[in-house]
Amino acid sequence: MLPVIDRNRCEAKAACVEMCPNSVFEIRALSDTDKAGLSLRGKMKAWFHGGQQAYLANAQACNECGICVSACPEGAI
């Protein structure tokens, strides 16, 4: 099972990037499609954090260890 990122909760703090032993995540600019799907609160968070969020950059490397889930301070994974 691949991790799923809750776009309305992610604040791009990069704990998932730092803690993942398999380099599954990266922080990058939100896509227009992802921006359009955000709630008002999610849009405000995204604006405040520079329009950046975590993305699965190397999803096939995920070994389902759960470290990212534990590391995310927003509970966005």
N, C-alpha and C positions, 0 to 999 in steps of 0.2 A: 504494500500500500504506500503510495507516494504522499508526502506531506502536502497539505492544502493551506494556503495562506489566506487568512481573512483580511481582505483589503481594507475593510473599515476599521480594523484594529492595528494594523502594522504601522509602526512609527519609524521604521528604518534605523533602528538603533544598532543593528548588525550583530547582535548576540548570536544569531543562528549562523552567520557567516564565520564568526570567530570560533564557535564551538564545534561546528560540524567537522568530523574527522575525514569526510570524503569530499569536501568542497562542493556540496550540492547547491548552496545558495550564493547569490550575489545581490548587491544593492544597486539599483539603477532607476532611471526616471520611469514614472508610471506611463503606461501606454494610454492613448486616447480612449481606447475601449474600456480599460480598467478605470480610468477617471470617470467616465460616463456612468459606470455602475456603482459609484460610491454614494453613500448617504450624505446628507448635509454635514453631519459630524465627521464622516470619513473625509470629505472634501476639505474641511477645515484643518484636520490633522495633516493631510497630505500637503496642503499649502504651507502650514507651519514648519513642516519637515522638508521643505524644498522640493516637493513633488517626487520624492524618492521612496521606494519601498523594496522589500526583499522579493526576489524572484528565484524560481528553480532554474539554475543555470546548467546543472549537470544531474538532472533527475535520475537518470539510469544508474548513477553511482550510489544512490540512497540504499542503505542496508537496514532501514527501519529500526535504528537503535533508540530513537526517541530523545536523543540529547537536545535536538533543536526545540522540541516541545517544552522541555524543562528549562531551557535557556531563555526562551522568549519572555521578556518582562511584561508584554502586553497580552499574552495568551493568544497570539494571532496565528499560531500553527496548530 
